[in-house]
Amino acid sequence: MKRKFTTGLLALVFVISACAAGLEEVKKEKQTLRTALADKTAQNERLNRELANCKKLSSTLSREKKAKDKNIFSLRTKTRNFLQSEFDSLNAFSKNEELMDYFGGEPIKRAVFGGKNLTVVNMKPIPSDAVIYMFKGYFDAANKLIPLLFRKTQKGIFCVWRGKEVIVDKLGLQKVELDTPLNALKGDYIGFYFPSAVGAPFDKRTGNFSVFNKELLIGDKLPKKGQYINRNYSLGISGLFN
């Protein structure tokens, strides 16, 4: 009996020892988990601080970019306005009629005017390359006209440009600016088409204008001889000649 009691007691002591060892192991694991949690918490706080710093830096860079973009836009606007002002001034200066050359029949009153549906061409070629800004004319009657440019090739003289139809409803000396300056080459010819009455006067046998009783479109070839030749119309062009 005493022997059984001793055996049972030893078994109980073993069980208690085993439980104590297991409890100690649980405590160690719990401490390990606490340490890991603390490390993770500290890491998370560090990441949150870094994230906050990144957001702050991003906000600062965004404000700096906006300010820089605003400065660049302001500089570009000022530069563009300055260049536009300089261009306008230069353009106005270049259009100063006192600086321009004139080519054609003198725009003065002449002995005869009349005719309709005619193309008149100055058969004296333009003496140099030129930028044409306007045409001039003296008119005894209101009329419509279309300025023309002709160019000589090996196959003949062809119409290479037609301006917009212009209504001249005032008499005397008139000046009409082209919407866009016209670049002419040395050797080109200037002409005018009158779709109705011809209001510009002329003198006979004193000039270089030839008269054709047809309308000429871009690409059309100028006939070798006009119905009338050697007329001097009060028509010409103004521009900058080289």
TAQUIDA-V270901 format. One record per backbone hydrogen bond with DSSP energy under -0.5 kcal/mol. NH is the residue of the N-H (numbers start at 1). CO is the residue of the C=O. E is the energy in kcal/mol with one decimal. If there is no record, write none. Layout:
NH & CO & E
NH & CO & E
This chain:
5 & 1 & -2.1
6 & 2 & -1.9
7 & 3 & -2.1
8 & 4 & -2.5
9 & 5 & -2.3
10 & 6 & -2.4
11 & 7 & -2.0
12 & 8 & -2.3
13 & 9 & -2.7
14 & 10 & -2.3
15 & 11 & -2.3
16 & 12 & -2.9
17 & 13 & -2.5
18 & 14 & -2.5
19 & 15 & -2.7
20 & 16 & -2.5
21 & 17 & -2.5
22 & 18 & -2.5
23 & 19 & -2.9
24 & 20 & -2.3
25 & 21 & -1.9
26 & 22 & -2.3
27 & 23 & -2.4
28 & 24 & -2.2
29 & 25 & -2.5
30 & 26 & -2.8
31 & 27 & -2.5
32 & 28 & -2.6
33 & 29 & -2.6
34 & 30 & -2.3
35 & 31 & -2.6
36 & 32 & -2.6
37 & 33 & -2.8
38 & 34 & -2.5
39 & 35 & -2.4
40 & 36 & -2.8
41 & 37 & -2.8
42 & 38 & -2.7
43 & 39 & -2.7
44 & 40 & -2.8
45 & 41 & -2.5
46 & 42 & -2.3
47 & 43 & -2.6
48 & 44 & -2.4
49 & 45 & -2.2
50 & 46 & -2.5
51 & 47 & -2.7
52 & 48 & -2.5
53 & 49 & -2.5
54 & 50 & -2.5
55 & 51 & -2.6
56 & 52 & -2.4
57 & 53 & -2.8
58 & 54 & -3.1
59 & 55 & -2.6
60 & 56 & -2.3
61 & 57 & -2.9
62 & 58 & -2.5
63 & 59 & -2.3
64 & 60 & -2.6
65 & 61 & -2.7
66 & 62 & -2.5
67 & 63 & -2.5
68 & 64 & -2.6
69 & 65 & -3.4
70 & 66 & -2.5
71 & 67 & -2.3
72 & 68 & -2.8
73 & 69 & -2.8
74 & 70 & -2.5
75 & 71 & -2.6
76 & 72 & -2.9
77 & 73 & -2.7
78 & 74 & -2.5
79 & 75 & -2.8
80 & 76 & -3.1
81 & 77 & -2.7
82 & 78 & -2.5
83 & 79 & -2.9
84 & 80 & -2.7
85 & 81 & -2.4
86 & 82 & -2.7
87 & 83 & -2.9
88 & 84 & -2.9
89 & 85 & -2.5
90 & 86 & -2.8
91 & 87 & -3.1
92 & 88 & -2.9
93 & 89 & -2.5
94 & 90 & -2.9
95 & 91 & -1.5
96 & 93 & -1.4
99 & 96 & -2.2
100 & 96 & -0.6
100 & 97 & -1.0
101 & 239 & -3.6
103 & 237 & -2.5
105 & 235 & -2.3
108 & 106 & -2.3
112 & 202 & -1.9
117 & 196 & -2.0
118 & 194 & -0.9
119 & 212 & -3.1
120 & 118 & -0.5
120 & 192 & -2.9
121 & 210 & -2.6
122 & 190 & -2.8
123 & 121 & -0.9
123 & 208 & -2.6
125 & 123 & -0.7
126 & 188 & -3.1
130 & 184 & -2.5
131 & 240 & -2.2
132 & 130 & -0.6
132 & 182 & -3.5
133 & 238 & -2.2
134 & 238 & -1.8
135 & 176 & -2.1
136 & 236 & -2.3
137 & 174 & -2.0
138 & 234 & -2.0
139 & 172 & -1.9
140 & 199 & -3.0
141 & 199 & -0.7
143 & 168 & -2.3
145 & 166 & -2.2
146 & 193 & -2.2
148 & 191 & -2.9
149 & 161 & -2.1
150 & 189 & -2.9
151 & 158 & -2.7
153 & 156 & -3.3
156 & 153 & -1.0
158 & 151 & -2.7
158 & 156 & -0.5
159 & 220 & -2.4
160 & 149 & -2.9
161 & 149 & -1.3
163 & 147 & -2.8
166 & 145 & -2.9
168 & 143 & -3.1
168 & 166 & -0.7
169 & 167 & -0.8
172 & 139 & -2.9
174 & 137 & -3.0
176 & 135 & -2.6
178 & 133 & -2.8
182 & 132 & -2.6
183 & 181 & -0.5
184 & 130 & -2.9
184 & 182 & -0.7
187 & 126 & -2.7
188 & 185 & -2.3
189 & 150 & -2.4
191 & 148 & -2.0
192 & 120 & -2.6
193 & 146 & -2.6
194 & 118 & -3.2
195 & 193 & -0.7
198 & 115 & -2.6
199 & 197 & -0.7
201 & 138 & -0.7
202 & 112 & -3.7
203 & 232 & -1.4
206 & 230 & -1.2
207 & 230 & -1.5
209 & 231 & -2.8
210 & 121 & -2.7
211 & 228 & -2.9
212 & 119 & -3.0
214 & 212 & -1.0
217 & 215 & -0.5
219 & 159 & -3.0
220 & 217 & -2.4
222 & 157 & -3.7
227 & 211 & -2.2
228 & 211 & -1.2
231 & 209 & -2.4
232 & 203 & -2.3
233 & 231 & -0.5
234 & 201 & -1.9
235 & 233 & -1.9
236 & 136 & -2.0
237 & 103 & -2.8
238 & 134 & -2.9
239 & 101 & -2.0
240 & 131 & -2.3
241 & 239 & -0.6
242 & 129 & -2.7
